[in-house]
Amino acid sequence: MNDNDSSATHRLARMKFRAWHRGTREADYMIGCFFDTRHAAWDEAAIDWFERLIEEDDVDIMAWALGTQPVPAALEGPEMDAMRRLDYVDIPR
């Protein structure tokens, strides 16, 4: 494993933690499940996008995904389109 692999692995691990520890169960499921479902296929641009996304407030992220608020131009694109589909949320019963 080279330094770039180690750095990328650490970066993804940090993002996974942040995705699953948002403060509310609803946000954890929405953002955490999105990360778990999508991150393996991400390129550098998508990883950068997700890092910007998780800096935002949970209520805003959820509103954008649910379509109740307009998405800021900086966060628009294919990953936000995927987030809006909500097909990644697997709520335990």
C-alpha positions in Angstrom: 0.0 0.0 0.0 1.5 3.4 -1.0 0.9 6.7 0.8 -1.8 7.7 -1.6 -3.8 4.5 -0.9 -3.4 5.0 2.8 -4.5 8.7 2.6 -7.5 7.8 0.5 -8.5 5.0 2.9 -8.2 7.3 5.8 -10.2 10.0 4.0 -13.0 7.6 3.2 -13.0 6.2 6.8 -13.3 9.8 8.1 -16.2 10.5 5.7 -18.0 7.2 6.7 -17.8 8.2 10.3 -19.2 11.7 9.6 -21.9 10.2 7.4 -23.1 7.9 10.1 -22.8 10.2 13.1 -24.9 13.2 12.2 -26.9 13.7 15.4 -30.3 12.3 14.4 -31.2 8.8 13.3 -33.0 10.0 10.2 -29.9 11.9 9.0 -27.7 9.0 9.9 -29.7 6.7 7.7 -30.1 9.1 4.8 -26.5 10.3 4.7 -24.8 7.1 6.0 -26.7 4.8 3.6 -26.0 7.1 0.7 -22.2 6.9 1.6 -22.3 3.1 2.0 -24.1 2.5 -1.3 -22.2 5.0 -3.4 -18.6 5.5 -2.2 -17.0 2.5 -3.9 -17.7 4.0 -7.3 -16.7 7.6 -6.5 -13.9 9.4 -8.3 -12.0 12.3 -6.8 -14.6 14.8 -7.8 -17.4 12.8 -6.1 -15.3 12.4 -3.0 -14.7 16.2 -2.9 -18.5 16.7 -3.4 -19.4 14.5 -0.5 -16.9 16.2 1.7 -18.5 19.5 0.9 -21.9 18.0 1.5 -21.2 16.7 4.9 -20.1 20.2 6.1 -23.7 21.3 5.6 -26.5 21.1 8.2 -28.5 17.9 8.3 -31.8 19.7 7.8 -30.6 21.2 4.6 -29.1 18.0 3.2 -32.4 16.2 3.9 -34.4 19.0 2.4 -32.4 18.9 -0.8 -32.6 15.1 -1.0 -36.4 15.3 -0.4 -36.8 18.2 -2.9 -38.3 20.6 -0.4 -35.6 23.2 -0.8 -33.5 24.1 -3.9 -30.0 22.7 -4.0 -27.2 25.2 -4.0 -25.4 25.3 -7.4 -22.1 24.1 -5.9 -23.8 20.8 -4.8 -25.9 20.1 -7.9 -24.9 17.3 -10.2 -25.1 13.6 -10.6 -24.4 12.7 -7.0 -27.2 15.0 -5.8 -29.4 13.5 -8.4 -28.6 10.0 -7.0 -29.2 11.3 -3.4 -32.7 12.5 -4.5 -33.7 9.1 -5.7 -33.7 7.8 -2.1 -33.2 4.3 -3.3 -30.2 3.7 -1.1 -32.1 4.0 2.3 -32.6 0.7 3.9 -34.4 1.4 7.2 -34.0 -1.5 9.7 -37.2 -2.9 11.0 
